[in-house]
């Protein structure tokens, strides 16, 4: 795949997992440039210039937090859910970094660590937090957000989201949990999206696989393959029609 939107090799080291955003063993990050590319590709298919973003398999919340910090001007709300309560706890702390106060507190925390441990690396990370805060302010300021424990396969109530971007478990560091349906979990995830999303919403699913499987009769808006990851962009109304 050639990049269509994230064409410049921008230095995203401030967004590296564990730099300013919080990380934990077993919760992988996601390539920042690819995340930006996927959001921008999806925006072509979404109604309106700004969207409500949801990650139903959020893990540590890294993916949506990065997108919020990179593209605050395109987002009106970020929602992160996962069946793992511990994961959602980390995600909630990362989503707090989508606010000026959250980033300011993270900067203070990193500067205290620099004093306590005498490591220059913590000073550099604190300065990265300050720079992210300036960027967030320039793009519109605090981004409304929420996080919750939820089993995506068991959702029944409508979810107010215009765009879903999620990186699904791939069996090395992360695994499917909850009411996983028999057969292909990815198809089950897409079916769940068709039940709860508004028809106009766009769903972007990525996985470490050769090709994202879609429910029978559903056509992808786009397919993307880069390295060992594949992604498919689909319209929620098509997923609902396939139920």
N, C-alpha and C positions, 0 to 999 in steps of 0.2 A: 504494500500500500504506500502511495505517496501522500504526504500530508497536504491537505488542501487549505487549511486555515492556520494551524499552529506551525507555520513554515519556518519561523526563526528559531534557532537553537538558543533560546533564552536560558540564562542561569536561574534555575529553580531550586538552588541548594537550600534556600531559606525554608522551602516547603518539604524538604526531605523528612521522612518519618523519623521522629525522635529529635529533630532539630529544634523546632518550636512546637509543632504538633506533637501530642503525646503518643507514645507507642507502648506495646507490651508484647512479650513473647507469644507467638501463635496468632498474631494479628498483622498480616502483611500489609504493605503499602500498595501503591498503584503508580505506574509511570505518569508523571505529571503532564508531560507533553501530550501523551495519548488521551488522558482525561480531558484536557482542554480541546483537543481535536474532536472528540466524540460529542462533547456538549455543543460545539459550534456546528457540527454537522446536523445534530438533532434540531437545533434552533431553526434551521431552514424549513423544517417540516411542522413547526409548532406555530399556532396562532398567537400573534402578539409579539412585542419586543421583549417582554419580561415574563418569566415563568415561575411556577412553584415547583421545586425540585424535591424528589423523594428517592431515598435508597432503602429498599425493603430488606436488604441483607448487608447492613451497614458495617458490621464488625466494629472496629474502633472509630468509625465515622471519618476515617482519613479521606476517602474519595470525595464525599460531599463537602467536607471542610475545605479541602483544596480548591474545589470548584467555587465555593463561596468566596474564598479569598482572591481567586483569579478573576472571577466574573461576577462580582457583586452587582455591577450595573445591569446585569441581565436577569437577576433573580429577585423575587419578592419574598420568598419564604423557602426554608430548607427543612425537610423532615427526614429523620433517620430512625429506622426501626430494625430490630433483630430479635431472634428468639432467645439469644444468650444474654442473660441479665448482666453479667460481668462486662461483656462487650458494650452494652448500652451505657454502662457507667463511664467507660472510657470515652465513648462517643459524645456523651453529654458534656464532658470536659473539653473535648476538641471543638464542639460547636460553640462553646462559650468564647472561643477565639475568633468568632465572627462578630465580636463586639469590641468597642474601644476599651472598655473596662477589662474585658477578658484578656486582651492582649497586653494591657498595661500591667495587670497582675502577673501574667506569665513573664513579662520582662523583669518585674521586681523579683520574682521567684528565681529566675536565672541569674540575676546579679547577686542575690544572696548565696546561691550555690558557688558562684565564682569566688566570693569571699571565703566561704566555708572550706572549699577544696583547693583554692589557689590555682584554678585552671583557666587559662586564656580562652579555651573553647567555650566556656559558659558565657564569657563576656561577648564573644562573637554571636552566640545564639540569642543573647539579650538584645543585641543591636538588630538582629534579624527580626525579632518580635516588634521592635520599634518601627522598622521599615515596613513590615506588614501592616501595622496600624495606620501608617501614613497612606499606604495604598488603599486600604479599606475606606478611609475617610474620603479620599479623592474620588472614589467610585460610588459614594452614596451613604457611607456610614454603616451603623449597626444593621445586621441582617437578621430579621426575625427567624426563629428556628424552634424546633422541638424534637425531642427524642423519646422513644417508648419501647418497651418490651412487647413484641408482637410476633406471632408465628404467621408468616406470610401465607402459608397454605391454609390457614384457618380463618382468614379475614372474610367478613361478610358485609361490613358497613362500608359505604362509599368513602373513598379517600380523595380529598381535594388536592390533586397534583396535575400539572400539565406535562411534566417530564419525569421519567424514571431513568436513572442511570445506576446500574448495579453490577458488581463483579462477583460472580457466584462462587461458592466453595469448589475447590478442585482436588481435594483429597490428600494434599501433602501437609500443609499447615492448617487448613480449614476443612470442615466436614459439614454436610447437611444435618440439620437437627429439626426437631418438631414433627409435625404431621406429614412427613415426606410421603408423597403418593408412590404407588408401585409404578415401575417403568422409569421414564426419564424425568428426573427432578426439574430440569430446565423447562420442559414442556408443562409440567405442573405449575411452576412459577409463572409462566406466561399465561396459563389459564386463570390463575389467581388474579393477575393483573387485569385480565379482561372482565372479571367479575366486579372489581371495585373502582376502576378508574373511569373518568369521564371519556366519552367516545373520541374526543379530539386529542387525547393525550398520546404522547410518543414514549415508547419503552425502548431503552438501550440496554441490552444484556451482553456482558462480556464474560469470557471463560477461557481457561487454558485448554483449548481444544481446537481441532482442525476446522470445525464448522459448528455454528450454533443451530441445534435442531429446533424447528418451528412446528406448531400444531398443523395438522393436515388442512390444506386449503388457505393457509396464511402466507402471504407474500411479504418479503422484507422490503422496506423502503430503501434500505442500503445494507450491504454487508461489508465488513472491514476485516482484514487479516494483516497483522503485523507481528513479527517474531512468533512466539508461541501462543499468542492471544488472538482470539476471534471475537467479533462483535456483530450483532444484528440489530437493526433499528426497525421497529414495527409500530403500527398504529393500533391503539387500544380497541377501536371499533372492529378491527379485523379479528382480534383475539376474542372479543365478545361474540362475534358471529360464528366463531369456530367452536364455541362451547356446546 
